Amino acid sequence: MKNSIHIQGNIFCEPCKDCGSRPVIEQRKSAFIVRCPKDSTHYQTKPGLIDIEDWNLKNRVHTSLGAKSVAPSKEAS
């Protein structure tokens, strides 16, 4: 990748849900894309402003609707 910028470690970013890599910022013409550094077919944000929030939303691992949490609830304490 020739135009990629590493995101500082103190900025929270979800890892790529496909491979676990930390995202990078790529500049294409006058727009920026947050994308996976390893594979261009993995999720990437739409060109425009740097949108780490969208990246985090799409790469967060969600539990299935029927899954029950195994952690004790606050009411049980």
Sequence and secondary structure as in RCSB ss.txt:
>XXXX:A:sequence
MKNSIHIQGNIFCEPCKDCGSRPVIEQRKSAFIVRCPKDSTHYQTKPGLIDIEDWNLKNRVHTSLGAKSVAPSKE
AS
>XXXX:A:secstr
  SEEE  TTS     TTT    EEEEETTEEEEE SS TTS B  SBS  HHHHHHHHS    TT    S  GG
G 
